[in-house]
Amino acid sequence: MERIKRNWLIRAVIFIAGIFSIRLVSALLHYTTLEKLYKPRDFRKTSHLEISQEIIDRLPRYCQTIFGRKMDPINLIFIGTEAGLRRAFEKAGFDGAHPSTPITIGFGFASSLFNRSYRHGPFMPLYISIGLQDLAFQKVLAPGYGQRHHIRIWRTRHVLPEKNRVWVAAATFEKGFKASTKPPFVYHQKEAKIDIERDYIAAALIDAGNLLGGEHQMNTPNTPHNPHTDPNGDSYYTDGKAKVIEIV
């Protein structure tokens, strides 16, 4: 029994160290704007005729920090191509995000300090498996970019007819900056009721001509009386559902 436990621990350490190493490479490429040369991700694909409960059951439930800590829950699922997603968010009035380089992060702080708009402010890299977000969109509401609607999107291996892919996303509303004793010492603070942002983005995309494809229970629901807490110390609660949007 002790030998079995020891072997399992060794395999777990090797697995975690391997994922962290690839995530670190992904982050470094992102910080240096070189991720177009190579972006670590899961290249495996499985083909399906339609999205099914079996596919839903295989989808990730949370995105993670580089160290594997749970961050935001998955609350939107998209069916479409990458080009279609970009067009849909552009039509809905969203902007993309600059890479999180020291220059763009510094420019973001300066923009907020001097109340200058920064529509393409950077996102903190978050991960699913070995890859950070494939797409990121935002709609800045105030000078600087402290308040913004924002969403990160990751591709999955599940491919449907006509090259439509299943994508998962985590959407939250950021209501301002907050200080912290941990690096990088300043974070965006999320709105606690995160379902509002999911519903807002779903409605914006539907108004832009896309279709609601139902919803699925992805995570255990909780309430303001028993909130979850993310690694940044923000409390949040959710009904645990993810809405499916078909991009047309």
BALOBA-1460 file (C-alpha; in Angstrom, 3 decimals):
// residues 248
<rec num="1" residu="m" x="0.000" y="0.000" z="0.000"/>
<rec num="2" residu="e" x="2.792" y="2.455" z="0.849"/>
<rec num="3" residu="r" x="4.491" y="1.672" z="-2.444"/>
<rec num="4" residu="i" x="1.271" y="2.404" z="-4.352"/>
<rec num="5" residu="k" x="0.867" y="5.734" z="-2.557"/>
<rec num="6" residu="r" x="4.509" y="6.637" z="-3.235"/>
<rec num="7" residu="n" x="4.197" y="5.797" z="-6.950"/>
<rec num="8" residu="w" x="0.983" y="7.827" z="-7.207"/>
<rec num="9" residu="l" x="2.677" y="10.797" z="-5.542"/>
<rec num="10" residu="i" x="5.638" y="10.595" z="-7.938"/>
<rec num="11" residu="r" x="3.318" y="10.498" z="-10.963"/>
<rec num="12" residu="a" x="1.312" y="13.433" z="-9.602"/>
<rec num="13" residu="v" x="4.451" y="15.533" z="-9.051"/>
<rec num="14" residu="i" x="5.719" y="14.784" z="-12.563"/>
<rec num="15" residu="f" x="2.308" y="15.616" z="-14.044"/>
<rec num="16" residu="i" x="1.975" y="18.898" z="-12.161"/>
<rec num="17" residu="a" x="5.559" y="19.920" z="-12.904"/>
<rec num="18" residu="g" x="5.033" y="19.202" z="-16.606"/>
<rec num="19" residu="i" x="1.845" y="21.281" z="-16.820"/>
<rec num="20" residu="f" x="3.413" y="24.156" z="-14.881"/>
<rec num="21" residu="s" x="6.477" y="24.166" z="-17.134"/>
<rec num="22" residu="i" x="4.367" y="24.407" z="-20.295"/>
<rec num="23" residu="r" x="2.168" y="27.071" z="-18.708"/>
<rec num="24" residu="l" x="5.281" y="29.054" z="-17.843"/>
<rec num="25" residu="v" x="6.468" y="28.866" z="-21.455"/>
<rec num="26" residu="s" x="3.025" y="30.008" z="-22.585"/>
<rec num="27" residu="a" x="3.107" y="32.953" z="-20.174"/>
<rec num="28" residu="l" x="6.602" y="34.046" z="-21.228"/>
<rec num="29" residu="l" x="5.618" y="33.975" z="-24.896"/>
<rec num="30" residu="h" x="2.520" y="36.001" z="-24.053"/>
<rec num="31" residu="y" x="4.417" y="38.590" z="-21.994"/>
<rec num="32" residu="t" x="6.921" y="39.071" z="-24.818"/>
<rec num="33" residu="t" x="4.225" y="39.162" z="-27.577"/>
<rec num="34" residu="l" x="5.788" y="36.090" z="-29.202"/>
<rec num="35" residu="e" x="2.864" y="33.728" z="-28.685"/>
<rec num="36" residu="k" x="2.010" y="33.901" z="-32.414"/>
<rec num="37" residu="l" x="5.184" y="31.909" z="-33.025"/>
<rec num="38" residu="y" x="4.016" y="29.095" z="-30.779"/>
<rec num="39" residu="k" x="1.134" y="28.922" z="-28.354"/>
<rec num="40" residu="p" x="1.093" y="25.799" z="-26.159"/>
<rec num="41" residu="r" x="-2.321" y="24.171" z="-26.316"/>
<rec num="42" residu="d" x="-3.969" y="20.783" z="-26.599"/>
<rec num="43" residu="f" x="-3.937" y="20.035" z="-30.350"/>
<rec num="44" residu="r" x="-6.010" y="16.870" z="-30.156"/>
<rec num="45" residu="k" x="-9.414" y="17.000" z="-31.859"/>
<rec num="46" residu="t" x="-12.527" y="14.854" z="-31.663"/>
<rec num="47" residu="s" x="-15.283" y="15.184" z="-34.255"/>
<rec num="48" residu="h" x="-18.982" y="15.163" z="-33.379"/>
<rec num="49" residu="l" x="-22.238" y="15.590" z="-35.271"/>
<rec num="50" residu="e" x="-23.767" y="17.752" z="-32.528"/>
<rec num="51" residu="i" x="-23.102" y="19.008" z="-29.034"/>
<rec num="52" residu="s" x="-24.295" y="16.421" z="-26.535"/>
<rec num="53" residu="q" x="-24.432" y="15.879" z="-22.813"/>
<rec num="54" residu="e" x="-21.388" y="13.646" z="-23.188"/>
<rec num="55" residu="i" x="-19.398" y="16.608" z="-24.541"/>
<rec num="56" residu="i" x="-20.723" y="18.902" z="-21.809"/>
<rec num="57" residu="d" x="-19.630" y="16.408" z="-19.157"/>
<rec num="58" residu="r" x="-16.065" y="16.507" z="-20.520"/>
<rec num="59" residu="l" x="-15.737" y="20.286" z="-20.533"/>
<rec num="60" residu="p" x="-13.648" y="22.064" z="-17.894"/>
<rec num="61" residu="r" x="-15.524" y="23.696" z="-15.035"/>
<rec num="62" residu="y" x="-13.013" y="26.419" z="-14.053"/>
<rec num="63" residu="c" x="-10.056" y="28.283" z="-15.440"/>
<rec num="64" residu="q" x="-6.917" y="28.365" z="-13.302"/>
<rec num="65" residu="t" x="-3.955" y="30.487" z="-12.369"/>
<rec num="66" residu="i" x="-0.516" y="29.426" z="-13.571"/>
<rec num="67" residu="f" x="-0.105" y="27.542" z="-10.259"/>
<rec num="68" residu="g" x="-3.317" y="25.567" z="-10.759"/>
<rec num="69" residu="r" x="-5.582" y="27.434" z="-8.330"/>
<rec num="70" residu="k" x="-9.236" y="27.741" z="-9.364"/>
<rec num="71" residu="m" x="-10.116" y="31.190" z="-10.658"/>
<rec num="72" residu="d" x="-13.339" y="31.979" z="-12.557"/>
<rec num="73" residu="p" x="-16.036" y="29.374" z="-13.292"/>
<rec num="74" residu="i" x="-16.939" y="28.515" z="-16.879"/>
<rec num="75" residu="n" x="-20.295" y="30.190" z="-17.516"/>
<rec num="76" residu="l" x="-20.556" y="30.462" z="-21.315"/>
<rec num="77" residu="i" x="-20.150" y="27.879" z="-24.080"/>
<rec num="78" residu="f" x="-19.799" y="28.921" z="-27.723"/>
<rec num="79" residu="i" x="-20.265" y="26.934" z="-30.913"/>
<rec num="80" residu="g" x="-18.564" y="28.481" z="-33.928"/>
<rec num="81" residu="t" x="-15.306" y="29.312" z="-35.632"/>
<rec num="82" residu="e" x="-12.610" y="31.651" z="-34.320"/>
<rec num="83" residu="a" x="-13.322" y="34.122" z="-37.133"/>
<rec num="84" residu="g" x="-17.028" y="33.952" z="-36.312"/>
<rec num="85" residu="l" x="-16.392" y="34.687" z="-32.640"/>
<rec num="86" residu="r" x="-14.261" y="37.695" z="-33.490"/>
<rec num="87" residu="r" x="-16.953" y="39.075" z="-35.803"/>
<rec num="88" residu="a" x="-19.710" y="38.441" z="-33.271"/>
<rec num="89" residu="f" x="-17.976" y="40.281" z="-30.434"/>
<rec num="90" residu="e" x="-16.974" y="43.144" z="-32.697"/>
<rec num="91" residu="k" x="-20.593" y="43.505" z="-33.828"/>
<rec num="92" residu="a" x="-21.712" y="43.450" z="-30.178"/>
<rec num="93" residu="g" x="-19.396" y="46.385" z="-29.408"/>
<rec num="94" residu="f" x="-16.518" y="44.580" z="-27.689"/>
<rec num="95" residu="d" x="-12.809" y="45.237" z="-28.169"/>
<rec num="96" residu="g" x="-9.877" y="42.845" z="-27.990"/>
<rec num="97" residu="a" x="-7.080" y="42.947" z="-25.423"/>
<rec num="98" residu="h" x="-3.410" y="43.783" z="-25.769"/>
<rec num="99" residu="p" x="-0.936" y="41.183" z="-24.429"/>
<rec num="100" residu="s" x="0.004" y="41.568" z="-20.765"/>
<rec num="101" residu="t" x="3.460" y="43.027" z="-21.289"/>
<rec num="102" residu="p" x="5.158" y="45.388" z="-18.804"/>
<rec num="103" residu="i" x="4.462" y="48.232" z="-21.255"/>
<rec num="104" residu="t" x="0.728" y="47.571" z="-21.618"/>
<rec num="105" residu="i" x="0.304" y="46.971" z="-17.872"/>
<rec num="106" residu="g" x="2.106" y="50.227" z="-17.122"/>
<rec num="107" residu="f" x="0.040" y="52.043" z="-19.736"/>
<rec num="108" residu="g" x="-3.104" y="50.643" z="-18.125"/>
<rec num="109" residu="f" x="-2.173" y="51.996" z="-14.706"/>
<rec num="110" residu="a" x="-1.252" y="55.363" z="-16.211"/>
<rec num="111" residu="s" x="-4.533" y="55.495" z="-18.127"/>
<rec num="112" residu="s" x="-6.510" y="54.891" z="-14.948"/>
<rec num="113" residu="l" x="-4.421" y="57.381" z="-12.987"/>
<rec num="114" residu="f" x="-5.024" y="60.149" z="-15.542"/>
<rec num="115" residu="n" x="-8.597" y="59.087" z="-16.439"/>
<rec num="116" residu="r" x="-7.726" y="58.232" z="-20.023"/>
<rec num="117" residu="s" x="-9.636" y="55.524" z="-21.845"/>
<rec num="118" residu="y" x="-7.846" y="52.242" z="-22.622"/>
<rec num="119" residu="r" x="-10.235" y="50.109" z="-24.678"/>
<rec num="120" residu="h" x="-7.690" y="47.336" z="-25.283"/>
<rec num="121" residu="g" x="-6.316" y="46.972" z="-21.766"/>
<rec num="122" residu="p" x="-4.486" y="43.697" z="-21.016"/>
<rec num="123" residu="f" x="-5.917" y="40.647" z="-19.257"/>
<rec num="124" residu="m" x="-4.136" y="38.556" z="-16.650"/>
<rec num="125" residu="p" x="-3.300" y="35.192" z="-18.292"/>
<rec num="126" residu="l" x="-5.460" y="32.347" z="-17.004"/>
<rec num="127" residu="y" x="-5.316" y="28.721" z="-18.045"/>
<rec num="128" residu="i" x="-7.259" y="25.638" z="-18.941"/>
<rec num="129" residu="s" x="-5.009" y="22.586" z="-19.098"/>
<rec num="130" residu="i" x="-1.712" y="23.810" z="-20.601"/>
<rec num="131" residu="g" x="-2.988" y="26.811" z="-22.556"/>
<rec num="132" residu="l" x="-3.877" y="30.371" z="-21.611"/>
<rec num="133" residu="q" x="-6.934" y="32.075" z="-23.080"/>
<rec num="134" residu="d" x="-7.174" y="31.912" z="-26.872"/>
<rec num="135" residu="l" x="-9.414" y="34.985" z="-27.158"/>
<rec num="136" residu="a" x="-10.244" y="37.871" z="-24.845"/>
<rec num="137" residu="f" x="-12.821" y="40.624" z="-25.289"/>
<rec num="138" residu="q" x="-13.898" y="43.604" z="-23.218"/>
<rec num="139" residu="k" x="-16.102" y="46.669" z="-23.142"/>
<rec num="140" residu="v" x="-14.627" y="49.450" z="-21.010"/>
<rec num="141" residu="l" x="-17.216" y="51.597" z="-19.232"/>
<rec num="142" residu="a" x="-15.167" y="54.322" z="-17.556"/>
<rec num="143" residu="p" x="-11.975" y="56.305" z="-18.184"/>
<rec num="144" residu="g" x="-8.932" y="54.118" z="-17.739"/>
<rec num="145" residu="y" x="-10.042" y="50.502" z="-17.701"/>
<rec num="146" residu="g" x="-10.978" y="49.866" z="-14.093"/>
<rec num="147" residu="q" x="-14.616" y="49.110" z="-14.921"/>
<rec num="148" residu="r" x="-15.213" y="46.733" z="-17.791"/>
<rec num="149" residu="h" x="-17.280" y="43.870" z="-19.104"/>
<rec num="150" residu="h" x="-14.805" y="41.154" z="-19.940"/>
<rec num="151" residu="i" x="-14.540" y="37.562" z="-21.038"/>
<rec num="152" residu="r" x="-11.800" y="34.988" z="-21.667"/>
<rec num="153" residu="i" x="-12.363" y="32.186" z="-24.184"/>
<rec num="154" residu="w" x="-10.567" y="28.849" z="-24.652"/>
<rec num="155" residu="r" x="-10.863" y="26.395" z="-27.523"/>
<rec num="156" residu="t" x="-11.690" y="22.771" z="-26.745"/>
<rec num="157" residu="r" x="-10.855" y="19.658" z="-28.742"/>
<rec num="158" residu="h" x="-14.513" y="19.128" z="-29.712"/>
<rec num="159" residu="v" x="-15.223" y="19.969" z="-33.376"/>
<rec num="160" residu="l" x="-18.665" y="19.961" z="-34.994"/>
<rec num="161" residu="p" x="-19.645" y="20.004" z="-38.694"/>
<rec num="162" residu="e" x="-18.519" y="22.926" z="-40.913"/>
<rec num="163" residu="k" x="-15.416" y="23.434" z="-38.744"/>
<rec num="164" residu="n" x="-17.471" y="24.786" z="-35.855"/>
<rec num="165" residu="r" x="-15.671" y="24.245" z="-32.578"/>
<rec num="166" residu="v" x="-16.907" y="24.105" z="-29.003"/>
<rec num="167" residu="w" x="-15.370" y="26.910" z="-26.930"/>
<rec num="168" residu="v" x="-15.633" y="27.555" z="-23.188"/>
<rec num="169" residu="a" x="-15.530" y="30.966" z="-21.564"/>
<rec num="170" residu="a" x="-15.406" y="32.696" z="-18.204"/>
<rec num="171" residu="a" x="-17.130" y="36.085" z="-18.016"/>
<rec num="172" residu="t" x="-17.047" y="38.461" z="-15.060"/>
<rec num="173" residu="f" x="-17.631" y="42.161" z="-14.577"/>
<rec num="174" residu="e" x="-14.679" y="44.072" z="-13.139"/>
<rec num="175" residu="k" x="-15.784" y="47.027" z="-11.074"/>
<rec num="176" residu="g" x="-12.451" y="48.632" z="-10.229"/>
<rec num="177" residu="f" x="-8.924" y="48.159" z="-8.960"/>
<rec num="178" residu="k" x="-7.915" y="46.970" z="-5.512"/>
<rec num="179" residu="a" x="-4.568" y="46.837" z="-3.758"/>
<rec num="180" residu="s" x="-3.008" y="43.629" z="-2.492"/>
<rec num="181" residu="t" x="0.061" y="42.558" z="-0.539"/>
<rec num="182" residu="k" x="0.804" y="39.891" z="-3.195"/>
<rec num="183" residu="p" x="2.386" y="40.484" z="-6.618"/>
<rec num="184" residu="p" x="1.454" y="42.230" z="-8.852"/>
<rec num="185" residu="f" x="-0.011" y="44.209" z="-5.885"/>
<rec num="186" residu="v" x="-2.934" y="45.690" z="-7.859"/>
<rec num="187" residu="y" x="-5.825" y="43.645" z="-9.218"/>
<rec num="188" residu="h" x="-9.157" y="44.159" z="-10.881"/>
<rec num="189" residu="q" x="-11.966" y="43.397" z="-8.437"/>
<rec num="190" residu="k" x="-14.860" y="41.327" z="-9.791"/>
<rec num="191" residu="e" x="-18.557" y="41.913" z="-9.170"/>
<rec num="192" residu="a" x="-19.750" y="39.259" z="-6.703"/>
<rec num="193" residu="k" x="-22.893" y="38.234" z="-8.620"/>
<rec num="194" residu="i" x="-21.088" y="36.956" z="-11.683"/>
<rec num="195" residu="d" x="-24.215" y="35.595" z="-13.398"/>
<rec num="196" residu="i" x="-25.114" y="39.180" z="-14.325"/>
<rec num="197" residu="e" x="-22.088" y="39.359" z="-16.633"/>
<rec num="198" residu="r" x="-22.868" y="35.983" z="-18.219"/>
<rec num="199" residu="d" x="-26.415" y="37.122" z="-18.972"/>
<rec num="200" residu="y" x="-25.250" y="40.517" z="-20.240"/>
<rec num="201" residu="i" x="-22.800" y="39.034" z="-22.744"/>
<rec num="202" residu="a" x="-25.270" y="36.366" z="-23.868"/>
<rec num="203" residu="a" x="-27.925" y="39.042" z="-24.492"/>
<rec num="204" residu="a" x="-25.450" y="41.280" z="-26.374"/>
<rec num="205" residu="l" x="-24.492" y="38.422" z="-28.700"/>
<rec num="206" residu="i" x="-28.095" y="37.375" z="-29.270"/>
<rec num="207" residu="d" x="-29.027" y="40.983" z="-30.087"/>
<rec num="208" residu="a" x="-26.171" y="40.899" z="-32.625"/>
<rec num="209" residu="g" x="-27.844" y="37.982" z="-34.437"/>
<rec num="210" residu="n" x="-26.497" y="34.877" z="-32.721"/>
<rec num="211" residu="l" x="-28.623" y="32.118" z="-31.205"/>
<rec num="212" residu="l" x="-29.238" y="30.852" z="-27.675"/>
<rec num="213" residu="g" x="-28.623" y="27.110" z="-27.657"/>
<rec num="214" residu="g" x="-29.814" y="26.357" z="-24.125"/>
<rec num="215" residu="e" x="-27.957" y="26.138" z="-20.832"/>
<rec num="216" residu="h" x="-26.230" y="23.486" z="-18.765"/>
<rec num="217" residu="q" x="-25.439" y="23.041" z="-15.086"/>
<rec num="218" residu="m" x="-21.654" y="23.262" z="-14.908"/>
<rec num="219" residu="n" x="-20.947" y="23.936" z="-11.235"/>
<rec num="220" residu="t" x="-22.602" y="23.674" z="-7.853"/>
<rec num="221" residu="p" x="-24.698" y="26.784" z="-7.149"/>
<rec num="222" residu="n" x="-24.018" y="28.943" z="-4.128"/>
<rec num="223" residu="t" x="-25.460" y="32.091" z="-2.571"/>
<rec num="224" residu="p" x="-24.257" y="35.377" z="-1.032"/>
<rec num="225" residu="h" x="-24.389" y="33.577" z="2.334"/>
<rec num="226" residu="n" x="-21.837" y="30.938" z="1.267"/>
<rec num="227" residu="p" x="-19.748" y="32.592" z="-1.477"/>
<rec num="228" residu="h" x="-16.688" y="31.173" z="-3.164"/>
<rec num="229" residu="t" x="-13.413" y="33.085" z="-2.863"/>
<rec num="230" residu="d" x="-10.902" y="33.304" z="-5.708"/>
<rec num="231" residu="p" x="-7.090" y="33.468" z="-5.280"/>
<rec num="232" residu="n" x="-7.242" y="37.287" z="-5.379"/>
<rec num="233" residu="g" x="-9.534" y="37.295" z="-2.347"/>
<rec num="234" residu="d" x="-12.710" y="38.283" z="-4.232"/>
<rec num="235" residu="s" x="-15.920" y="36.611" z="-3.067"/>
<rec num="236" residu="y" x="-18.524" y="35.622" z="-5.655"/>
<rec num="237" residu="y" x="-21.649" y="33.531" z="-6.053"/>
<rec num="238" residu="t" x="-23.428" y="31.909" z="-8.997"/>
<rec num="239" residu="d" x="-26.225" y="29.565" z="-10.007"/>
<rec num="240" residu="g" x="-23.519" y="27.412" z="-11.640"/>
<rec num="241" residu="k" x="-25.072" y="27.417" z="-15.123"/>
<rec num="242" residu="a" x="-23.431" y="28.032" z="-18.479"/>
<rec num="243" residu="k" x="-25.393" y="29.397" z="-21.426"/>
<rec num="244" residu="v" x="-24.711" y="28.037" z="-24.903"/>
<rec num="245" residu="i" x="-24.446" y="30.566" z="-27.732"/>
<rec num="246" residu="e" x="-24.383" y="29.427" z="-31.358"/>
<rec num="247" residu="i" x="-22.371" y="31.868" z="-33.461"/>
<rec num="248" residu="v" x="-23.921" y="32.467" z="-36.897"/>
